[in-house]
Amino acid sequence: MIQDSNPAVSTPEAAEPTPAFGWNRYAERINGRFAMVGFVALLLLELVTGQTFFSWLGLR
C-alpha cells in the first residue's frame, strides 16, 4: 500500500480553522472575505450608477 507522504496535509495548520471568539485565524479569514465582497460591491455600485462613492454618498 502506498502512503501519501505530503506533510502539509497532516499538519494541524492545514485544517480548516474553527469558529471561536476573539482574534483568531477564522475571524481574520471571514473578515477578509467580507472586505473583498464589499470592495466588489462598491465597484459594481460605481459602475451601475456612474458616480463615485463619495458623490453617491453626497459628500462631493
PDB file with one MODEL, atoms N, CA, C and O in Angstrom:
MODEL        1
ATOM      1  N   MET A   1       0.843  -1.178   0.000  1.00  0.00           N
ATOM      2  CA  MET A   1       0.000   0.000   0.000  1.00  0.00           C
ATOM      3  C   MET A   1       0.890   1.244   0.000  1.00  0.00           C
ATOM      4  O   MET A   1       1.854   1.310   0.762  1.00  0.00           O
ATOM      5  N   ILE A   2       0.582   2.213  -0.832  1.00  0.00           N
ATOM      6  CA  ILE A   2       1.356   3.447  -0.943  1.00  0.00           C
ATOM      7  C   ILE A   2       0.711   4.506  -0.062  1.00  0.00           C
ATOM      8  O   ILE A   2      -0.489   4.765  -0.158  1.00  0.00           O
ATOM      9  N   GLN A   3       1.521   5.115   0.798  1.00  0.00           N
ATOM     10  CA  GLN A   3       1.016   6.172   1.666  1.00  0.00           C
ATOM     11  C   GLN A   3       1.378   7.524   1.088  1.00  0.00           C
ATOM     12  O   GLN A   3       2.419   7.690   0.452  1.00  0.00           O
ATOM     13  N   ASP A   4       0.499   8.488   1.320  1.00  0.00           N
ATOM     14  CA  ASP A   4       0.767   9.861   0.885  1.00  0.00           C
ATOM     15  C   ASP A   4       1.793  10.467   1.827  1.00  0.00           C
ATOM     16  O   ASP A   4       1.555  10.542   3.032  1.00  0.00           O
ATOM     17  N   SER A   5       2.925  10.898   1.297  1.00  0.00           N
ATOM     18  CA  SER A   5       3.985  11.439   2.141  1.00  0.00           C
ATOM     19  C   SER A   5       4.004  12.958   2.164  1.00  0.00           C
ATOM     20  O   SER A   5       5.036  13.556   2.469  1.00  0.00           O
ATOM     21  N   ASN A   6       2.876  13.596   1.846  1.00  0.00           N
ATOM     22  CA  ASN A   6       2.804  15.046   1.845  1.00  0.00           C
ATOM     23  C   ASN A   6       2.600  15.535   3.286  1.00  0.00           C
ATOM     24  O   ASN A   6       1.502  15.386   3.824  1.00  0.00           O
ATOM     25  N   PRO A   7       3.623  16.111   3.923  1.00  0.00           N
ATOM     26  CA  PRO A   7       3.471  16.528   5.318  1.00  0.00           C
ATOM     27  C   PRO A   7       2.562  17.735   5.505  1.00  0.00           C
ATOM     28  O   PRO A   7       2.069  17.966   6.609  1.00  0.00           O
ATOM     29  N   ALA A   8       2.330  18.505   4.454  1.00  0.00           N
ATOM     30  CA  ALA A   8       1.497  19.709   4.593  1.00  0.00           C
ATOM     31  C   ALA A   8       0.047  19.348   4.882  1.00  0.00           C
ATOM     32  O   ALA A   8      -0.666  20.127   5.513  1.00  0.00           O
ATOM     33  N   VAL A   9      -0.393  18.198   4.440  1.00  0.00           N
ATOM     34  CA  VAL A   9      -1.783  17.802   4.635  1.00  0.00           C
ATOM     35  C   VAL A   9      -2.024  17.328   6.061  1.00  0.00           C
ATOM     36  O   VAL A   9      -3.123  17.499   6.588  1.00  0.00           O
ATOM     37  N   SER A  10      -1.029  16.742   6.687  1.00  0.00           N
ATOM     38  CA  SER A  10      -1.231  16.164   8.003  1.00  0.00           C
ATOM     39  C   SER A  10      -0.970  17.133   9.155  1.00  0.00           C
ATOM     40  O   SER A  10      -1.174  16.760  10.310  1.00  0.00           O
ATOM     41  N   THR A  11      -0.530  18.356   8.885  1.00  0.00           N
ATOM     42  CA  THR A  11      -0.256  19.304   9.956  1.00  0.00           C
ATOM     43  C   THR A  11      -1.541  19.941  10.446  1.00  0.00           C
ATOM     44  O   THR A  11      -2.484  20.092   9.669  1.00  0.00           O
ATOM     45  N   PRO A  12      -1.604  20.319  11.713  1.00  0.00           N
ATOM     46  CA  PRO A  12      -2.821  20.955  12.245  1.00  0.00           C
ATOM     47  C   PRO A  12      -3.120  22.302  11.591  1.00  0.00           C
ATOM     48  O   PRO A  12      -4.281  22.704  11.526  1.00  0.00           O
ATOM     49  N   GLU A  13      -2.102  23.005  11.107  1.00  0.00           N
ATOM     50  CA  GLU A  13      -2.331  24.304  10.478  1.00  0.00           C
ATOM     51  C   GLU A  13      -3.083  24.175   9.163  1.00  0.00           C
ATOM     52  O   GLU A  13      -3.740  25.123   8.733  1.00  0.00           O
ATOM     53  N   ALA A  14      -2.995  23.008   8.514  1.00  0.00           N
ATOM     54  CA  ALA A  14      -3.659  22.817   7.226  1.00  0.00           C
ATOM     55  C   ALA A  14      -5.158  22.614   7.401  1.00  0.00           C
ATOM     56  O   ALA A  14      -5.915  22.789   6.447  1.00  0.00           O
ATOM     57  N   ALA A  15      -5.600  22.249   8.596  1.00  0.00           N
ATOM     58  CA  ALA A  15      -7.028  22.030   8.844  1.00  0.00           C
ATOM     59  C   ALA A  15      -7.775  23.355   8.797  1.00  0.00           C
ATOM     60  O   ALA A  15      -7.214  24.407   9.103  1.00  0.00           O
ATOM     61  N   GLU A  16      -9.023  23.294   8.417  1.00  0.00           N
ATOM     62  CA  GLU A  16      -9.868  24.491   8.366  1.00  0.00           C
ATOM     63  C   GLU A  16     -10.042  25.029   9.782  1.00  0.00           C
ATOM     64  O   GLU A  16     -10.386  24.268  10.686  1.00  0.00           O
ATOM     65  N   PRO A  17      -9.813  26.327   9.994  1.00  0.00           N
ATOM     66  CA  PRO A  17      -9.971  26.877  11.350  1.00  0.00           C
ATOM     67  C   PRO A  17     -11.420  26.814  11.807  1.00  0.00           C
ATOM     68  O   PRO A  17     -12.339  26.924  10.996  1.00  0.00           O
ATOM     69  N   THR A  18     -11.617  26.640  13.090  1.00  0.00           N
ATOM     70  CA  THR A  18     -12.965  26.555  13.647  1.00  0.00           C
ATOM     71  C   THR A  18     -13.386  27.889  14.229  1.00  0.00           C
ATOM     72  O   THR A  18     -12.540  28.647  14.705  1.00  0.00           O
ATOM     73  N   PRO A  19     -14.676  28.194  14.201  1.00  0.00           N
ATOM     74  CA  PRO A  19     -15.144  29.460  14.766  1.00  0.00           C
ATOM     75  C   PRO A  19     -14.816  29.559  16.257  1.00  0.00           C
ATOM     76  O   PRO A  19     -14.970  28.591  17.002  1.00  0.00           O
ATOM     77  N   ALA A  20     -14.370  30.724  16.673  1.00  0.00           N
ATOM     78  CA  ALA A  20     -14.057  30.979  18.073  1.00  0.00           C
ATOM     79  C   ALA A  20     -14.193  32.473  18.326  1.00  0.00           C
ATOM     80  O   ALA A  20     -14.210  33.267  17.385  1.00  0.00           O
ATOM     81  N   PHE A  21     -14.287  32.851  19.576  1.00  0.00           N
ATOM     82  CA  PHE A  21     -14.438  34.248  19.946  1.00  0.00           C
ATOM     83  C   PHE A  21     -13.069  34.918  20.023  1.00  0.00           C
ATOM     84  O   PHE A  21     -12.107  34.310  20.493  1.00  0.00           O
ATOM     85  N   GLY A  22     -12.978  36.154  19.570  1.00  0.00           N
ATOM     86  CA  GLY A  22     -11.740  36.920  19.702  1.00  0.00           C
ATOM     87  C   GLY A  22     -10.897  36.908  18.441  1.00  0.00           C
ATOM     88  O   GLY A  22     -11.354  36.503  17.373  1.00  0.00           O
ATOM     89  N   TRP A  23      -9.648  37.362  18.584  1.00  0.00           N
ATOM     90  CA  TRP A  23      -8.720  37.430  17.458  1.00  0.00           C
ATOM     91  C   TRP A  23      -8.174  36.039  17.178  1.00  0.00           C
ATOM     92  O   TRP A  23      -7.456  35.464  17.996  1.00  0.00           O
ATOM     93  N   ASN A  24      -8.522  35.508  16.017  1.00  0.00           N
ATOM     94  CA  ASN A  24      -8.022  34.199  15.629  1.00  0.00           C
ATOM     95  C   ASN A  24      -8.001  34.101  14.109  1.00  0.00           C
ATOM     96  O   ASN A  24      -8.464  35.005  13.414  1.00  0.00           O
ATOM     97  N   ARG A  25      -7.466  33.006  13.604  1.00  0.00           N
ATOM     98  CA  ARG A  25      -7.343  32.831  12.153  1.00  0.00           C
ATOM     99  C   ARG A  25      -8.697  32.813  11.462  1.00  0.00           C
ATOM    100  O   ARG A  25      -8.845  33.364  10.372  1.00  0.00           O
ATOM    101  N   TYR A  26      -9.689  32.182  12.091  1.00  0.00           N
ATOM    102  CA  TYR A  26     -11.007  32.090  11.471  1.00  0.00           C
ATOM    103  C   TYR A  26     -11.643  33.474  11.316  1.00  0.00           C
ATOM    104  O   TYR A  26     -12.197  33.793  10.263  1.00  0.00           O
ATOM    105  N   ALA A  27     -11.560  34.288  12.361  1.00  0.00           N
ATOM    106  CA  ALA A  27     -12.143  35.634  12.305  1.00  0.00           C
ATOM    107  C   ALA A  27     -11.446  36.483  11.244  1.00  0.00           C
ATOM    108  O   ALA A  27     -12.099  37.241  10.526  1.00  0.00           O
ATOM    109  N   GLU A  28     -10.133  36.359  11.146  1.00  0.00           N
ATOM    110  CA  GLU A  28      -9.389  37.130  10.151  1.00  0.00           C
ATOM    111  C   GLU A  28      -9.744  36.689   8.738  1.00  0.00           C
ATOM    112  O   GLU A  28      -9.841  37.520   7.834  1.00  0.00           O
ATOM    113  N   ARG A  29      -9.939  35.391   8.540  1.00  0.00           N
ATOM    114  CA  ARG A  29     -10.298  34.894   7.208  1.00  0.00           C
ATOM    115  C   ARG A  29     -11.684  35.384   6.809  1.00  0.00           C
ATOM    116  O   ARG A  29     -11.882  35.827   5.678  1.00  0.00           O
ATOM    117  N   ILE A  30     -12.648  35.310   7.728  1.00  0.00           N
ATOM    118  CA  ILE A  30     -14.005  35.776   7.434  1.00  0.00           C
ATOM    119  C   ILE A  30     -14.015  37.285   7.178  1.00  0.00           C
ATOM    120  O   ILE A  30     -14.698  37.756   6.269  1.00  0.00           O
ATOM    121  N   ASN A  31     -13.260  38.041   7.977  1.00  0.00           N
ATOM    122  CA  ASN A  31     -13.181  39.481   7.807  1.00  0.00           C
ATOM    123  C   ASN A  31     -12.608  39.831   6.432  1.00  0.00           C
ATOM    124  O   ASN A  31     -13.102  40.741   5.766  1.00  0.00           O
ATOM    125  N   GLY A  32     -11.589  39.124   6.016  1.00  0.00           N
ATOM    126  CA  GLY A  32     -11.003  39.360   4.699  1.00  0.00           C
ATOM    127  C   GLY A  32     -11.973  39.057   3.581  1.00  0.00           C
ATOM    128  O   GLY A  32     -12.029  39.783   2.588  1.00  0.00           O
ATOM    129  N   ARG A  33     -12.734  37.998   3.732  1.00  0.00           N
ATOM    130  CA  ARG A  33     -13.712  37.642   2.697  1.00  0.00           C
ATOM    131  C   ARG A  33     -14.815  38.681   2.602  1.00  0.00           C
ATOM    132  O   ARG A  33     -15.224  39.052   1.502  1.00  0.00           O
ATOM    133  N   PHE A  34     -15.306  39.159   3.754  1.00  0.00           N
ATOM    134  CA  PHE A  34     -16.329  40.205   3.722  1.00  0.00           C
ATOM    135  C   PHE A  34     -15.780  41.498   3.140  1.00  0.00           C
ATOM    136  O   PHE A  34     -16.504  42.214   2.447  1.00  0.00           O
ATOM    137  N   ALA A  35     -14.519  41.813   3.405  1.00  0.00           N
ATOM    138  CA  ALA A  35     -13.900  43.013   2.835  1.00  0.00           C
ATOM    139  C   ALA A  35     -13.826  42.905   1.318  1.00  0.00           C
ATOM    140  O   ALA A  35     -14.077  43.884   0.616  1.00  0.00           O
ATOM    141  N   MET A  36     -13.485  41.728   0.806  1.00  0.00           N
ATOM    142  CA  MET A  36     -13.421  41.540  -0.645  1.00  0.00           C
ATOM    143  C   MET A  36     -14.806  41.673  -1.277  1.00  0.00           C
ATOM    144  O   MET A  36     -14.948  42.271  -2.343  1.00  0.00           O
ATOM    145  N   VAL A  37     -15.816  41.120  -0.626  1.00  0.00           N
ATOM    146  CA  VAL A  37     -17.178  41.226  -1.145  1.00  0.00           C
ATOM    147  C   VAL A  37     -17.627  42.684  -1.141  1.00  0.00           C
ATOM    148  O   VAL A  37     -18.249  43.142  -2.100  1.00  0.00           O
ATOM    149  N   GLY A  38     -17.319  43.415  -0.074  1.00  0.00           N
ATOM    150  CA  GLY A  38     -17.682  44.826  -0.003  1.00  0.00           C
ATOM    151  C   GLY A  38     -16.986  45.662  -1.053  1.00  0.00           C
ATOM    152  O   GLY A  38     -17.587  46.569  -1.629  1.00  0.00           O
ATOM    153  N   PHE A  39     -15.716  45.364  -1.309  1.00  0.00           N
ATOM    154  CA  PHE A  39     -14.985  46.117  -2.320  1.00  0.00           C
ATOM    155  C   PHE A  39     -15.570  45.878  -3.713  1.00  0.00           C
ATOM    156  O   PHE A  39     -15.716  46.819  -4.494  1.00  0.00           O
ATOM    157  N   VAL A  40     -15.899  44.640  -4.022  1.00  0.00           N
ATOM    158  CA  VAL A  40     -16.508  44.329  -5.320  1.00  0.00           C
ATOM    159  C   VAL A  40     -17.880  44.985  -5.424  1.00  0.00           C
ATOM    160  O   VAL A  40     -18.247  45.490  -6.485  1.00  0.00           O
ATOM    161  N   ALA A  41     -18.645  44.981  -4.326  1.00  0.00           N
ATOM    162  CA  ALA A  41     -19.955  45.634  -4.342  1.00  0.00           C
ATOM    163  C   ALA A  41     -19.811  47.133  -4.590  1.00  0.00           C
ATOM    164  O   ALA A  41     -20.618  47.724  -5.307  1.00  0.00           O
ATOM    165  N   LEU A  42     -18.783  47.751  -3.998  1.00  0.00           N
ATOM    166  CA  LEU A  42     -18.539  49.176  -4.221  1.00  0.00           C
ATOM    167  C   LEU A  42     -18.193  49.450  -5.683  1.00  0.00           C
ATOM    168  O   LEU A  42     -18.679  50.421  -6.263  1.00  0.00           O
ATOM    169  N   LEU A  43     -17.364  48.607  -6.276  1.00  0.00           N
ATOM    170  CA  LEU A  43     -17.030  48.778  -7.693  1.00  0.00           C
ATOM    171  C   LEU A  43     -18.259  48.612  -8.575  1.00  0.00           C
ATOM    172  O   LEU A  43     -18.438  49.361  -9.535  1.00  0.00           O
ATOM    173  N   LEU A  44     -19.106  47.640  -8.260  1.00  0.00           N
ATOM    174  CA  LEU A  44     -20.334  47.456  -9.035  1.00  0.00           C
ATOM    175  C   LEU A  44     -21.285  48.637  -8.879  1.00  0.00           C
ATOM    176  O   LEU A  44     -21.942  49.037  -9.841  1.00  0.00           O
ATOM    177  N   LEU A  45     -21.362  49.192  -7.678  1.00  0.00           N
ATOM    178  CA  LEU A  45     -22.201  50.370  -7.435  1.00  0.00           C
ATOM    179  C   LEU A  45     -21.736  51.549  -8.289  1.00  0.00           C
ATOM    180  O   LEU A  45     -22.552  52.247  -8.890  1.00  0.00           O
ATOM    181  N   GLU A  46     -20.435  51.762  -8.337  1.00  0.00           N
ATOM    182  CA  GLU A  46     -19.910  52.854  -9.149  1.00  0.00           C
ATOM    183  C   GLU A  46     -20.135  52.598 -10.629  1.00  0.00           C
ATOM    184  O   GLU A  46     -20.403  53.532 -11.385  1.00  0.00           O
ATOM    185  N   LEU A  47     -20.030  51.346 -11.053  1.00  0.00           N
ATOM    186  CA  LEU A  47     -20.237  51.007 -12.456  1.00  0.00           C
ATOM    187  C   LEU A  47     -21.694  51.214 -12.862  1.00  0.00           C
ATOM    188  O   LEU A  47     -21.970  51.751 -13.935  1.00  0.00           O
ATOM    189  N   VAL A  48     -22.618  50.795 -12.018  1.00  0.00           N
ATOM    190  CA  VAL A  48     -24.046  50.884 -12.338  1.00  0.00           C
ATOM    191  C   VAL A  48     -24.546  52.323 -12.290  1.00  0.00           C
ATOM    192  O   VAL A  48     -25.284  52.746 -13.180  1.00  0.00           O
ATOM    193  N   THR A  49     -24.155  53.084 -11.263  1.00  0.00           N
ATOM    194  CA  THR A  49     -24.676  54.443 -11.107  1.00  0.00           C
ATOM    195  C   THR A  49     -23.903  55.475 -11.920  1.00  0.00           C
ATOM    196  O   THR A  49     -24.439  56.538 -12.230  1.00  0.00           O
ATOM    197  N   GLY A  50     -22.656  55.179 -12.268  1.00  0.00           N
ATOM    198  CA  GLY A  50     -21.843  56.148 -12.999  1.00  0.00           C
ATOM    199  C   GLY A  50     -21.317  57.260 -12.113  1.00  0.00           C
ATOM    200  O   GLY A  50     -20.823  58.266 -12.622  1.00  0.00           O
ATOM    201  N   GLN A  51     -21.408  57.106 -10.811  1.00  0.00           N
ATOM    202  CA  GLN A  51     -20.932  58.101  -9.858  1.00  0.00           C
ATOM    203  C   GLN A  51     -19.861  57.474  -8.976  1.00  0.00           C
ATOM    204  O   GLN A  51     -19.810  56.256  -8.804  1.00  0.00           O
ATOM    205  N   THR A  52     -19.011  58.324  -8.423  1.00  0.00           N
ATOM    206  CA  THR A  52     -18.036  57.818  -7.461  1.00  0.00           C
ATOM    207  C   THR A  52     -18.735  57.542  -6.138  1.00  0.00           C
ATOM    208  O   THR A  52     -19.876  57.954  -5.925  1.00  0.00           O
ATOM    209  N   PHE A  53     -18.045  56.848  -5.265  1.00  0.00           N
ATOM    210  CA  PHE A  53     -18.622  56.501  -3.964  1.00  0.00           C
ATOM    211  C   PHE A  53     -18.948  57.750  -3.160  1.00  0.00           C
ATOM    212  O   PHE A  53     -20.011  57.829  -2.544  1.00  0.00           O
ATOM    213  N   PHE A  54     -18.042  58.732  -3.158  1.00  0.00           N
ATOM    214  CA  PHE A  54     -18.262  59.945  -2.372  1.00  0.00           C
ATOM    215  C   PHE A  54     -19.393  60.794  -2.931  1.00  0.00           C
ATOM    216  O   PHE A  54     -20.140  61.401  -2.162  1.00  0.00           O
ATOM    217  N   SER A  55     -19.537  60.852  -4.237  1.00  0.00           N
ATOM    218  CA  SER A  55     -20.661  61.611  -4.800  1.00  0.00           C
ATOM    219  C   SER A  55     -21.974  60.856  -4.581  1.00  0.00           C
ATOM    220  O   SER A  55     -23.027  61.478  -4.442  1.00  0.00           O
ATOM    221  N   TRP A  56     -21.921  59.535  -4.550  1.00  0.00           N
ATOM    222  CA  TRP A  56     -23.114  58.747  -4.268  1.00  0.00           C
ATOM    223  C   TRP A  56     -23.593  58.982  -2.844  1.00  0.00           C
ATOM    224  O   TRP A  56     -24.795  58.974  -2.576  1.00  0.00           O
ATOM    225  N   LEU A  57     -22.640  59.192  -1.925  1.00  0.00           N
ATOM    226  CA  LEU A  57     -22.991  59.497  -0.536  1.00  0.00           C
ATOM    227  C   LEU A  57     -23.407  60.952  -0.337  1.00  0.00           C
ATOM    228  O   LEU A  57     -23.955  61.301   0.708  1.00  0.00           O
ATOM    229  N   GLY A  58     -23.150  61.798  -1.328  1.00  0.00           N
ATOM    230  CA  GLY A  58     -23.485  63.199  -1.225  1.00  0.00           C
ATOM    231  C   GLY A  58     -22.398  64.034  -0.565  1.00  0.00           C
ATOM    232  O   GLY A  58     -22.660  65.144  -0.103  1.00  0.00           O
ATOM    233  N   LEU A  59     -21.197  63.513  -0.519  1.00  0.00           N
ATOM    234  CA  LEU A  59     -20.081  64.246   0.100  1.00  0.00           C
ATOM    235  C   LEU A  59     -19.276  65.057  -0.906  1.00  0.00           C
ATOM    236  O   LEU A  59     -18.329  65.750  -0.535  1.00  0.00           O
ATOM    237  N   ARG A  60     -19.641  64.972  -2.144  1.00  0.00           N
ATOM    238  CA  ARG A  60     -18.890  65.697  -3.163  1.00  0.00           C
ATOM    239  C   ARG A  60     -19.800  66.414  -4.094  1.00  0.00           C
ATOM    240  O   ARG A  60     -19.336  67.079  -5.020  1.00  0.00           O
TER     241      ARG A  60
ENDMDL
END
